[in-house]
Amino acid sequence: MSSSGSHGAEGSSPMDHYHHYDQQLQAYQSGPAAATPSRYESQKRRDWNTFGQYLKNQRPPVTLSQCNCNHVLDFLRYLDQFGKTKVHLQGCMFYGQPEPPAPCTCPLRQAWGSLDALIGRLRAAYEENGGSPETNPFASASIRVYLREVRECQAKARGIPYKKKRKSTTKGNAEESSSSTIHFS
């Protein structure tokens, strides 16, 4: 007899049917949403696995406990070969032009924003996978310096200056920032 048959089947009551329906509804409501990771979590896991594979492919292979900021820097440079952002070299006639009128032979690189986001995800993944914040190679000062240099180099190559955001302590700015804060009560 099929489960979609009558409610009065031998050994089952209307309450049993209701209980079964309630279980299915709860599984539907909590199952797919809880089981499906967010886009960020999926990307973080992919990035973590890619970095782990990169370390294994080194000669000799590098374990996570041996990994340091130099391995991370090498990984970032390795990723440049898969980049899609044209970064004009200083000798290029289009250097400093945000909208070059013609193609050139300058290399494609990873965009600064992509690298910055990648490091953020890997930094979080390192600690989620048992790494200590004190030994996190993705949080190293040399990584921050490298990312800053990439950002400045790409900005100059495109002719777009990045302006450093200054932290101000004036009363007017404090009031503006607090007025846009969402408060939960």
N, C-alpha and C positions, 0 to 999 in steps of 0.2 A: 504494500500500500504506500502511496506517495505521501510525503510530508505535507503536501498542500491539500490533502484530502479532507475528510470531515473532522470536525472538532471532537466528535464522540467516539473516536477510535478506541479500541480496547486498551486500557492501561493509561490513557491520557485524559486529562480534564481540560476544561477551558482555561483554568489557571496555569496549567503546564504550558499551554499554547501561548498565553500571554507572557509567561516568564521567558519562553524561548524567543519570542518577538522582542522583548525588552533587552535580552542579552545581545541579539543581533543589532539592535539600534545603538546600544552602548558601544559595541565593537566598531560599528560604522563611524560613530561620532568621534571616538578616541583613536581608533586604529590607524587609518591612513594619515591623518594629520600628525599623530604622534610618531608614526613609523617613518614618515617622509621628512628627511632633514631639509632645512632651509637651503636656499641657493648659496648663501654664505658658508654654511656648514659643509655642503657638498664640495664647494670650491676649495675650502680649507683642507678637506680630506684628500682631494686630488692633488693639491699643491704639496701636502706632506708626503704623500706616496711618491710623487715625482722627485722630490728632494731626496727621499730615502733611496730611490732607484739610482739617482745620480751618485750618491755616496758609494753604493755597492759597485757601480761601474768604474770607480776610480782604481788605478793600479798603483799600489795595492788597495783593496777595498777599505773604506773608512767606516768604522762603526759610529753610531750616534754619540757614544760617550767620548770618542776621539775628535768629534767635529768641533771646529772652532770658527772664528769669524773669517779666516782666510778661505776656508771651504765655502762659506756662504758667498764671499766676494767672487770666488771662481765660478760658482753656480750662476750668479747674476750676470757675469760676463759671458758665460756659456749660453745663457738665454738670449743674448743679443742677436744671435744668428737667426732666431725665429721672430724677430721684431718686425713691425709693420710701419714704424715711424721713421720718416726720412729725416736724418740729422746731417745738415750741411757741414762740410769741413771748412776750416778757415780759408783755404785757397779757392773754394768754390765761388763762382760769380753770383750765386744766389744766397750766399752766407748772410744772415741777418734779415732776409726777406720772409715775411710770414706767408706770402702767396707767390711762390716762384712761377714765372710765366712759362717755363719749359722744364722737361725732365733733365736730370743730371745723374752722374754716376756715384753720388754720395751714398754711404751705407744706410741700410735700414737697421734700426735699433729698437729695443724695448722702450716704450714711453716711460718717462719718469713716474707718472701717476700709477701705471701698472706695476712697476717695481715697488713703489711705496706701499701699495695695497697688498702685494704679494708678501713683503716682509712683515706687514702687520698680521696677516693670516698665519704665516709660519711661526712668528713669535708666539702667538696664542697657541698654536698646535704643539709647539715644543713643550710648553708648560702643561698642556692638557694630557700629553703623553708621558708625563712623569719627570720632565726636565725641571731643574731648579731655576727660578728667576735670576739668581746670582750668576749662573753659568750659561745663561741663554745666549748663544752666539748671534742670534738675530737681533738682540737688544744692544749689541756692542756699539761703542762710540765710532769705531771705524766704519760700521755699516751706515750710521747716520751721516758721517762725512762723505762717504761714497754717494749716497742718495742726494745729498746737497750738491755735490759736484756735477752729477748727472743732470739735475734740475737746472742748474746755472748754465751748463754747457748747451743743453737743448733750448733753453730760453734765448741765449745769445745767437744760436744758429738760426732760430726762427725770428729773431728781432723783437722778441717779446720780453720785456724786463719783468722779473718777479720782484715784487716789492715785499720786503720783510714786514710782517705784521708786528707792530709794536704793542706791547701790553701797556695800557694806560690805566692810571689809577684816579683819573678825574671823576668828580661826583656825577657829572652829566653822563658819562659813559656807563657808570655803574647803574644809574637809574634806567638807562635805555636797555641794558642787558637784563635787568631784573623785570622790566615790564614785558619782555618777551618770554619769560620763563613760565612754564606751565606748572601750576601748583595743584596737587591732589589733596582734597579734603575729605 
